[in-house]
Amino acid sequence: MWTEKDNALHASIKFKNFIEAFGFMSQVAIVAEKQGHHPDWSNVYNTVTFKLNTHDAGDVVTDKDHKLAEAISDIYKTYS
C-alpha cells in the first residue's frame, strides 16, 4: 500500500463512496493527533491520498512516518 519516493511515504486508498472515505479520515485524524504527527493528505470523492514525511526533520521519512503509516494501514484493514 505504501511506497517511498521523493523523501516521503505515499499511498492512495479507494473506498466505496465519499462517506466511507470521510469516516476513515476522521479515524486517522484522531490517531494522527494523538501521535502529534499530521499527514499531508487529500480526499476526492472516494479516494484518500497521503504523503508522509517529517517536516521538522528536514522533510524526510522518519520513524514517525512509518508509525503513522502503520496505524493508517491498520485502520484501513477494518474497511476491507
N, C-alpha and C positions, 0 to 999 in steps of 0.2 A: 504494500500500500504506500509506503514512504520511499522516496528517492532523495538522494543527497546530491545537489549540484549548486554551483554558484554560491557556496558558503551558506546554504540553507537546506532544511528538510522540506520537501514538497509532497502534498497529497491532494487529490481531488476525489471527493466522495459523493456518489449519487444516491438519492433516496426516492421513495415512491412519489412524493409530492413536496410542495413548499412547507406545509405544516410539519411534516416529519423532519425535514431539514432544519427548520427553525427550532423544533423541540430538541434536536441533537445539539444545536448551537447553544441553547440555554444550558444544557447539561455541561458542555465543555466550558462555558463561561464560568460556572461555579468552580470547577476544578482548577482552571487557569488562575482564577483569583486566589484560591487557597494556596497555589504554588507560587504566587507572585510573579507569574510569567505569562504574558499575554500574546496571543498569536496575531500575526498579520493574516487576516482571513477575509473571505467574501462569500456571499451567497447569491446565486442567481437561480431562481425557481427551485429546482430540486437538487442542485449541486453546490456543495460547500468546498471551497478551495483554501488550502493552508500554505503558508510559507513561515517556517520557524527558524529563527536564529536569535542569538543573544546580543542585543544592541549594546549593552554596557561592557561586553567583552570584545567589541570591535566588529559587530555584525558577522560573527562566525558561529558555527554549530558547537554547542557545548552539551554537557550532561543535562543541563536544564531543558534543553530542546528535546533530547532523547526521552527524558522522563515525561514531558508533556505529550510527546508523540505516542508514547506507550499508553498513557491514560486516555488519549483520544481514541486510539485503536480499541482499547477495552470498552469504551462507551459504544463505539460503532458496532462491536460484536453483539450488543444487545438488540440491535436493529436487524441483524441478518436472519 
